[in-house]
Amino acid sequence: MLFNGLPHESISKLERPIPVREQVYEALRKLISSQSLHPGQRLVESELAGHLGVSRQPVREALQRLNSEGWVDLRPAQGAFVHEPTGDETDQLFGVRVVLETEAARLAAVGSCGEGLERLDELCARGEAAVAADDVETAVIANATFHACVVELAGNAVLAQLAAHVEQRVRRYFTPIVSQAWAEHRELIAAIAARDDARAQQVMRAHTVDARTRFPPRAGQLT
């Protein structure tokens, strides 16, 4: 055999380049989630291809994938449009968010550790300081990172994947107002530290249900 006698570690697999369609998909998803492409906006394949420096084929494939994931609407005889949620869809989205994050809080309390609690406390302090300094951008980032940390501490990879997807869709259409959230974050940290999973569930459920009123729609979006 060709490689007989060679140390196993000396044979490394070649790294394959990322397919163009995958790169286009990621680029368009980021443009949509950042609101650079806003809900309801028409997406012209030739314009997107020119902007990204690719042919129309990978753009078409990326749009089909984005359509299947709910980021884009493909309308017969009209073309592709950035998806715009209905009021019912918004309510369902926030409902799923409540379920996922409530369960994440329960699991985090069951398996809490000192390092994770320190991280939550640090993020909470960062958010409180940002609110005091009227630094909205830092407060929003700290809030999102705090919730992501709770999900991470839950130790459930499937839940984390679902929660991240829902959170992306929520933040695509809504801008959180986080100045009121930090006292509840402190309550959640205390419940997780006490390993009180029932209390952690209760605090997170109330927090995420109430969050619907703390996420005003972005300009021009539905309530």
N, C-alpha and C positions, 0 to 999 in steps of 0.2 A: 504494500500500500504506500501511496505517496508520502503520507505524514508519519509513517511508522518510525518510532525512535525519537521523535521530536517531543519535547516537554509540552504538556497540554497548554500551559499558560503562555507558550510562545506563539500559539495560533489564535489570533484575534479575528473576530468577525468584522467584516467591512460595514461601516455605518452607511445606511441607505439614505439618500437625500429625501427630504419631505416632499411628497407629491405637490405639484402646483395647485391642484384643486383643493388640497388641504390648507395650503397657505392662503389661498383666496377665501376659503370658508372662514378661517380665523380672522383675517383682515376685515371681512364684511361684518362678522359677528361683533367685533370690537367697535366698528363704526356705528353699528346699531345700538349696542348697549351703552355707548358713550353719548348717544343722541346726536352724533355728527350726521347720521342719517336718521331723521325723525319719523315718528309714527305717521303713517299715511303717505309718506313720500314715495313717488314712483321711482323704480330702479331700472335704469336703461342699461342693458347688457353692454352695448358698445361704449358707453361713457365709463362704466365701471372697469371694463377691460383696459381702456386707455389710461384711466387713473392708476390702475395697478400694474400696468405694463405687461399684460398677458393677453392671450387670445380670448375669444368669447366662449369657447368650449368649457374651460374650467370655471368661468363665471356662471355659466348655465348650470353646471353640476353643483356648484356651491349654493346657488339660489334654490335648487330643488331640495337640497339637504336642509337648508334654513327653513324652507317651507314645511318640511316634515317635522321640524322641531318647534314650529310656532313663531319663528322670528320674522318670517316673510309670508305674504299671501300671493299665490299665483292665480291670477284671474284670467279665464279664457277670453281671448281676443283683446285683452287690455294690457297684460304684462304682469310684472312683479311690483309689489308694494310692501313697504315696511309695515308689519302687522300693527294694528291699532286695537286695543282691547275694548270689549264692551263692558258695561257696568256689571253684568252677571259674571263675566270672566274674572274681573277684578275681585269680586267678593269670593269667588271660588279660590283664587290664588292666595288671598290672605287667609282663607279658611285652612288650606293645606299648610301654610306657613305656621299657623297656630299649632296644628297637630304635630308637625315635625319638630319644632323647637321645644314644645312642651315635653315630648318624649326625650329629646336630647338633654334637657335639664334634669329629668329624672335619672337618666343613665349617668350623667356627670356626677350627680350626688352619690350614687351607688359606688362609683369607682374613682372618686376624687382623690387627688394627691397634692402634696404641698407645693410642688413646682407649678402645677396647673392653677392652683389658687393664687399663687404669687403673680402669675401672668394675668389672671383676671383682675386682680387688685391693681396692678400696674396700668392696665388698659382703662380701668375705671378712673383712676387718678388722672390719667392723661386726658380723658374726656371731660372730666370736671374742670380741669385747668383750661382746656380749650373753650368751654362754655363761658368761664369767668373772663377769658380774654376776648370773647366774641369772635373766636376763630372757628367759623362754621365748617370750613373744609376739614380741619383737623378733627373736630368733634364728630363729623359724619364718618370719617375713616375709622376713628377709635370705636365708634358704635358698631360699625360693620365687623370690625376685627374682634370685638368683644363677643358678639353673637357667634362668629365663626369659631372662636376659641371654645365656647360652650359646646358647640357641636363636635369639635375635635375631641374634647374631654369625654364625650359620650362613648367613644371607642367603637362606633358602628360605621363601617365604611360605606355601606349602602345608604344609610340615613344621611351621612355627610354629603354624598353625591347628590341625593335628591334635594337636600336643603340648599346646597349651593346653586343648583339649577333654579329653584324657586326664588331664591334671593336675587339672582341675576335678573329674573323677569320682573320682580317687584321694583327693583331700582332702575330698570329701564324706563319705567313710566312715572315713578314717584320720587320726590325728593324728601327724605326724612327730616322731621324737626326733632332734634335729639336733646334739647335743653331740659326737658322734663324727665328724661329716661334714667338718669344716673342714680337717683335714690332707689329706684326699683332694681337697678343693677346691683347696688349694695345689698339689698334684701336677698337677691338671688345668690350672691357670693356667700352670705351668711348661711343660707339654707344648704348650699353645696358643702361648705366647710363643716357643718353639723351632720352631714350625711343624711339629711332629712329629705328623702326623695319626694314625699308627699307635698311638703312645703315648697320645694323647688318647682314641682309641677304647677302648684297653685300660683306662685309668683310669676312664672314664665307665661302661663296661660293668660293671666290678667294683663300682663305686660304686652303680649303680642296681639291680644284682642283689641286693646286700647290703641295699639300702634296704628291701626287702620285710620284713626282720626289724626295721627301724627305724620301721615304720609300724604300731603297735599299733592294733587296731580301736577305734573309738569305743565308748562304753558301750553294751552290748547288741548289738554287731555281730558278724558272723561273722569267723573267722580264715581 
